[in-house]
Amino acid sequence: MKKIVSNKIFTPLLILALILLFNLILQPTFFKVDILCDQHPGAGVFSCIFHGGRLFSQLVDIVNRSIPYMLLAFGMTLVIATGGVDISVGGTMAIAGCLALRLIRGNRVTPDAETATPLFLLFLIPLVVAVVCGLWNGLLISKLKMQPVIATLVLMVAGRGISNVIVESKSLTSNYAPYGVFGKGYLLGFPIAIYVAAVIFLLFWFFTRRTAIGLYIESIGINSSAATYSGIRSDLIIMVVYALSGLCAGLSGLLYTSNLLYANSNQIGLNSELDAILAVVIGGTSMTGGKFYLGGSCVGAIILMALTKTIYSFNVAPEYTLVIKAAVVVVIVLIQSPVTKNFLSSIFQSSRRGVAVHE
């Protein structure tokens, strides 16, 4: 039991469980699952799912809506583990999302159901550009020795400008359905976005836990100079990490625009870098670098979305939404602080000693 409680992911899972339990108490139908089958209304459950049916549940909706932030959190986790931070992910999201819509529209003034660019290029080109953005951040940090906040601040500001140029200061829309499948399509009853996040998580987990890269990343975060003297190519690892962060931001931007078939340079990824950092911290990864927890970041993103969904479901006035969310997040962070954990641990140990003496 002590080993389970001391695990870094225990606290995020406990917090998520409490939020869900709170919803269940006040909304008894919170975990209710409905199946919508458009093509075969009278079909059985499994037949419906295998023929394009969709599972409707508040829990599925929470996970689905958390995917863009979850993807950002995956990349941000590796960045923070090196002792850095990437506040440009929102700008990179905007660049990738706006570029995809521009490639679909081409020079056409009005949206239609056709695309000016082959479908695979709609994904390949924005993702390559997003990786280049990440490499740019990595270059400034690893080679020019700029502070991560300053280096990524450049792209945070420039990204909005670049995306604004891409859409020519307009909001772009499209009716090209195949692109929309990526963000709002379903497979075996679940949103395709969930499968995308699962694949990225598994790739990152294998990349960092089944190769030496994960150890290199943690070594750089703990002591960059010692890692360099031990033979680790710190500059190369940092560039790879920021490139992966750019890739995750690009994927998040594509999911956002494919879900809405709409792109506005001032809205895509707005303040998303803050949510990504918060998800990583809630998940148990320290901002000082070192050990990181991808699973915790995943749970952290779901916690943020579950919290947002809870606030909205109780019709809280918009002007109080951010205040309540901020207050709950402060409580969560305080619960996870080392001082609080040591205090609770000392109380637990004192109570055990008291029981032992009584016996």
C-alpha positions as CSV (number, residue, x, y, z in Angstrom):
1,M,0.0,0.0,0.0
2,K,2.8,2.4,0.9
3,K,4.5,1.7,-2.5
4,I,1.2,2.4,-4.3
5,V,0.6,5.7,-2.5
6,S,4.2,6.8,-3.0
7,N,3.9,6.4,-6.7
8,K,3.9,9.7,-8.6
9,I,0.7,8.9,-10.6
10,F,-1.3,7.9,-7.5
11,T,-2.1,11.5,-6.6
12,P,-3.3,12.6,-10.1
13,L,-5.4,9.5,-10.4
14,L,-6.9,10.2,-6.9
15,I,-7.7,13.8,-7.9
16,L,-9.3,12.6,-11.1
17,A,-11.4,10.0,-9.3
18,L,-12.6,12.6,-6.8
19,I,-13.7,15.0,-9.6
20,L,-15.5,12.2,-11.3
21,L,-17.1,11.0,-8.1
22,F,-18.3,14.6,-7.4
23,N,-20.0,14.6,-10.8
24,L,-21.5,11.2,-10.2
25,I,-23.0,12.3,-6.9
26,L,-24.6,15.4,-8.4
27,Q,-25.4,13.8,-11.8
28,P,-26.4,10.1,-11.4
29,T,-26.3,9.7,-15.2
30,F,-22.8,10.9,-15.5
31,F,-21.4,7.5,-16.5
32,K,-24.3,6.6,-18.7
33,V,-23.2,5.5,-22.2
34,D,-25.5,5.8,-25.2
35,I,-24.8,4.3,-28.7
36,L,-25.8,6.3,-31.8
37,C,-26.1,4.2,-34.9
38,D,-27.1,6.3,-37.9
39,Q,-26.8,3.7,-40.7
40,H,-28.4,0.8,-38.8
41,P,-30.8,2.2,-36.1
42,G,-32.1,-1.3,-35.2
43,A,-28.8,-3.1,-35.1
44,G,-27.2,-4.7,-32.1
45,V,-24.6,-3.1,-30.0
46,F,-21.5,-4.7,-31.6
47,S,-23.0,-4.5,-35.1
48,C,-23.7,-0.8,-34.6
49,I,-20.1,-0.1,-33.3
50,F,-18.5,-2.0,-36.2
51,H,-20.7,-0.1,-38.8
52,G,-19.8,3.4,-37.7
53,G,-21.7,3.7,-34.5
54,R,-20.6,6.2,-31.8
55,L,-20.4,5.9,-28.1
56,F,-21.8,9.0,-26.3
57,S,-20.7,9.5,-22.7
58,Q,-19.6,12.4,-20.7
59,L,-16.5,10.6,-19.8
60,V,-15.7,9.8,-23.5
61,D,-16.4,13.5,-24.3
62,I,-14.0,14.6,-21.5
63,V,-11.2,12.4,-22.8
64,N,-11.8,13.4,-26.4
65,R,-11.8,17.1,-25.6
66,S,-8.6,16.7,-23.6
67,I,-6.6,15.2,-26.5
68,P,-5.2,18.4,-28.0
69,Y,-3.9,19.4,-24.5
70,M,-2.7,15.9,-23.9
71,L,-0.6,15.9,-27.1
72,L,0.9,19.3,-26.1
73,A,1.6,17.8,-22.6
74,F,3.5,14.8,-24.0
75,G,6.0,17.1,-25.8
76,M,6.1,19.6,-22.9
77,T,6.9,16.7,-20.5
78,L,10.1,15.9,-22.4
79,V,11.0,19.6,-22.6
80,I,10.5,20.3,-18.9
81,A,12.4,17.1,-18.1
82,T,15.5,18.7,-19.7
83,G,15.1,21.8,-17.4
84,G,13.5,23.9,-20.2
85,V,10.0,25.1,-21.2
86,D,8.3,25.6,-24.5
87,I,5.8,28.5,-24.4
88,S,5.6,28.6,-28.2
89,V,3.4,25.5,-28.6
90,G,0.3,27.7,-29.1
91,G,1.9,29.6,-31.9
92,T,3.1,26.4,-33.5
93,M,-0.5,25.0,-33.2
94,A,-1.8,28.1,-35.0
95,I,0.8,27.8,-37.8
96,A,0.0,24.1,-38.5
97,G,-3.7,24.5,-38.3
98,C,-3.8,27.6,-40.5
99,L,-1.4,26.1,-43.0
100,A,-3.7,23.0,-43.3
101,L,-6.8,25.1,-44.1
102,R,-4.8,27.3,-46.5
103,L,-3.6,24.2,-48.4
104,I,-7.2,23.0,-48.6
105,R,-8.6,26.3,-49.8
106,G,-5.7,27.2,-52.1
107,N,-6.6,30.4,-53.9
108,R,-10.4,29.8,-53.8
109,V,-12.3,32.6,-52.3
110,T,-15.2,30.5,-51.0
111,P,-15.1,27.1,-49.3
112,D,-16.3,24.0,-51.1
113,A,-16.1,20.2,-50.7
114,E,-12.8,19.9,-52.7
115,T,-9.2,20.4,-51.7
116,A,-6.4,22.1,-53.6
117,T,-3.8,19.8,-52.1
118,P,-3.7,16.0,-51.8
119,L,-4.9,14.7,-48.4
120,F,-1.6,13.2,-47.2
121,L,0.1,16.6,-47.9
122,L,-2.4,18.3,-45.7
123,F,-0.9,16.5,-42.8
124,L,2.7,16.1,-43.9
125,I,3.5,19.7,-44.8
126,P,2.1,21.3,-41.5
127,L,3.8,18.6,-39.4
128,V,7.1,19.2,-41.1
129,V,6.8,22.9,-40.6
130,A,5.9,22.3,-36.9
131,V,9.0,20.1,-36.5
132,V,11.1,22.9,-38.1
133,C,9.6,25.3,-35.5
134,G,10.7,23.0,-32.7
135,L,14.2,22.6,-34.2
136,W,14.4,26.4,-34.4
137,N,13.7,26.6,-30.6
138,G,16.2,23.8,-30.0
139,L,18.9,25.6,-32.0
140,L,18.5,28.8,-30.1
141,I,18.7,27.0,-26.8
142,S,21.3,24.4,-27.4
143,K,23.7,26.3,-29.8
144,L,23.1,29.9,-29.0
145,K,22.6,29.2,-25.3
146,M,19.5,31.3,-25.0
147,Q,17.2,30.8,-22.0
148,P,14.3,28.5,-23.0
149,V,11.7,31.0,-21.9
150,I,13.2,33.8,-24.1
151,A,14.0,31.5,-27.0
152,T,10.4,30.1,-27.2
153,L,8.9,33.5,-26.5
154,V,10.2,34.6,-29.9
155,L,8.2,31.9,-31.7
156,M,5.2,32.4,-29.3
157,V,4.9,35.9,-30.7
158,A,6.1,35.2,-34.2
159,G,3.9,32.2,-34.6
160,R,0.8,34.3,-34.3
161,G,2.1,36.6,-36.9
162,I,3.2,33.9,-39.3
163,S,-0.2,32.1,-39.0
164,N,-1.9,35.5,-39.6
165,V,0.0,35.9,-42.8
166,I,-0.9,32.4,-43.9
167,V,-4.6,33.1,-43.6
168,E,-4.2,36.7,-44.8
169,S,-5.8,38.0,-41.6
170,K,-9.0,36.2,-42.3
171,S,-10.9,33.2,-40.8
172,L,-10.8,30.2,-43.2
173,T,-13.5,27.6,-43.4
174,S,-13.8,24.4,-45.4
175,N,-16.3,21.7,-46.4
176,Y,-13.7,19.1,-47.2
177,A,-15.1,16.1,-45.3
178,P,-12.0,13.7,-45.5
179,Y,-9.9,16.2,-43.5
180,G,-12.6,16.5,-40.9
181,V,-12.5,12.8,-40.2
182,F,-9.2,13.2,-38.4
183,G,-10.7,15.5,-35.8
184,K,-14.3,14.3,-35.5
185,G,-14.4,10.9,-37.0
186,Y,-15.1,7.7,-35.1
187,L,-13.6,4.2,-35.2
188,L,-15.1,1.2,-33.3
189,G,-17.3,3.6,-31.3
190,F,-14.5,5.9,-30.1
191,P,-13.2,9.2,-31.5
192,I,-10.2,8.8,-33.8
193,A,-8.4,11.5,-31.8
194,I,-8.2,9.0,-28.8
195,Y,-6.4,6.5,-31.0
196,V,-4.0,9.2,-32.2
197,A,-3.2,10.2,-28.6
198,A,-2.7,6.5,-27.7
199,V,-0.3,5.9,-30.6
200,I,1.7,9.0,-29.7
201,F,1.8,8.0,-26.0
202,L,3.0,4.5,-26.9
203,L,5.7,5.8,-29.3
204,F,6.9,8.3,-26.7
205,W,6.9,5.7,-24.0
206,F,8.9,3.3,-26.0
207,F,11.2,6.1,-27.2
208,T,12.0,7.2,-23.6
209,R,11.7,4.0,-21.6
210,R,13.0,1.3,-23.9
211,T,15.9,3.3,-25.3
212,A,18.7,5.3,-23.6
213,I,17.1,8.6,-24.8
214,G,14.9,8.8,-21.6
215,L,18.0,8.4,-19.4
216,Y,19.8,11.1,-21.4
217,I,16.9,13.5,-21.0
218,E,16.7,13.0,-17.3
219,S,20.4,13.4,-16.9
220,I,20.4,16.7,-18.8
221,G,17.6,17.9,-16.5
222,I,19.3,16.9,-13.3
223,N,22.7,18.3,-14.3
224,S,23.4,19.4,-17.8
225,S,27.1,20.0,-17.3
226,A,27.7,16.6,-15.8
227,A,25.7,15.0,-18.6
228,T,27.9,16.7,-21.2
229,Y,31.1,15.7,-19.4
230,S,29.9,12.1,-19.3
231,G,29.7,12.0,-23.1
232,I,26.0,12.8,-23.7
233,R,25.4,15.0,-26.6
234,S,23.2,17.5,-24.7
235,D,22.8,19.9,-27.6
236,L,21.5,17.1,-29.9
237,I,19.1,15.7,-27.2
238,I,17.7,19.2,-26.6
239,M,17.1,19.8,-30.3
240,V,15.3,16.4,-30.6
241,V,13.2,17.1,-27.6
242,Y,12.1,20.5,-28.9
243,A,11.4,19.0,-32.3
244,L,9.1,16.4,-30.7
245,S,7.4,19.2,-28.8
246,G,6.8,21.0,-32.2
247,L,5.5,17.8,-33.7
248,C,3.0,17.4,-30.9
249,A,1.9,21.0,-31.2
250,G,1.5,20.5,-35.0
251,L,-0.7,17.4,-34.4
252,S,-2.8,19.3,-31.9
253,G,-3.3,22.2,-34.3
254,L,-4.4,19.7,-37.0
255,L,-6.9,18.1,-34.6
256,Y,-8.3,21.4,-33.7
257,T,-8.9,22.6,-37.2
258,S,-10.1,19.3,-38.6
259,N,-12.6,19.1,-35.8
260,L,-14.1,22.5,-36.7
261,L,-13.0,22.8,-40.3
262,Y,-12.2,26.4,-39.3
263,A,-9.0,28.3,-38.7
264,N,-8.5,31.7,-37.0
265,S,-4.9,32.6,-36.2
266,N,-5.9,34.5,-33.1
267,Q,-7.9,31.6,-31.6
268,I,-6.0,28.4,-32.3
269,G,-4.0,27.3,-29.3
270,L,-4.7,30.5,-27.4
271,N,-3.2,30.1,-23.9
272,S,-2.8,26.4,-24.6
273,E,0.9,26.5,-23.5
274,L,-0.3,27.3,-20.0
275,D,-2.7,24.4,-19.9
276,A,0.0,22.1,-21.2
277,I,2.5,23.1,-18.5
278,L,-0.1,22.8,-15.9
279,A,-1.1,19.3,-17.0
280,V,2.6,18.3,-16.8
281,V,3.0,19.7,-13.3
282,I,-0.3,18.1,-12.1
283,G,1.0,14.9,-13.5
284,G,4.0,14.9,-11.2
285,T,6.9,16.1,-13.4
286,S,8.9,18.8,-11.6
287,M,9.6,22.1,-13.4
288,T,13.2,21.9,-12.3
289,G,13.8,19.0,-14.7
290,G,14.9,15.4,-14.2
291,K,12.5,12.5,-13.8
292,F,9.3,12.8,-15.9
293,Y,6.0,10.9,-16.1
294,L,4.2,10.7,-19.4
295,G,1.3,8.8,-17.8
296,G,0.9,11.5,-15.2
297,S,0.8,14.2,-17.9
298,C,-1.9,12.3,-19.7
299,V,-4.0,12.1,-16.5
300,G,-3.2,15.8,-15.8
301,A,-4.7,16.8,-19.2
302,I,-7.8,14.8,-18.4
303,I,-8.1,16.4,-15.0
304,L,-8.1,19.9,-16.5
305,M,-10.8,19.0,-19.0
306,A,-12.8,17.2,-16.4
307,L,-12.6,20.2,-14.2
308,T,-13.7,22.5,-17.0
309,K,-16.5,20.2,-18.0
310,T,-17.7,20.1,-14.3
311,I,-17.8,23.9,-14.1
312,Y,-19.7,24.3,-17.3
313,S,-22.2,21.5,-16.5
314,F,-23.3,23.4,-13.4
315,N,-24.0,26.6,-15.4
316,V,-21.4,28.7,-13.6
317,A,-21.4,32.2,-14.9
318,P,-18.5,32.7,-17.4
319,E,-16.9,35.5,-15.3
320,Y,-16.4,33.0,-12.4
321,T,-15.3,30.1,-14.5
322,L,-11.6,30.9,-14.6
323,V,-11.6,32.0,-11.0
324,I,-13.0,28.6,-9.8
325,K,-10.8,26.6,-12.1
326,A,-7.7,28.5,-10.8
327,A,-8.7,28.0,-7.2
328,V,-9.2,24.2,-7.7
329,V,-5.9,24.0,-9.5
330,V,-4.1,25.8,-6.7
331,V,-5.5,23.3,-4.2
332,I,-4.3,20.4,-6.4
333,V,-0.8,21.8,-6.7
334,L,-0.7,22.4,-3.0
335,I,-1.7,18.9,-2.3
336,Q,1.1,17.6,-4.5
337,S,3.8,19.9,-3.0
338,P,6.6,18.1,-1.1
339,V,5.8,20.1,2.1
340,T,2.2,18.8,2.1
341,K,3.2,15.3,1.4
342,N,5.8,15.3,4.1
343,F,3.3,16.7,6.6
344,L,0.7,14.1,5.7
345,S,3.4,11.4,5.9
346,S,4.4,12.6,9.4
347,I,0.8,12.5,10.6
348,F,0.4,9.0,9.2
349,Q,3.6,7.8,10.9
350,S,2.6,9.4,14.2
351,S,-0.8,7.7,14.1
352,R,0.8,4.3,13.4
353,R,3.2,4.8,16.3
354,G,0.3,5.7,18.6
355,V,-1.5,2.5,17.6
356,A,1.6,0.4,18.2
357,V,2.1,1.9,21.7
358,H,-1.6,1.3,22.5
359,E,-1.3,-2.3,21.4
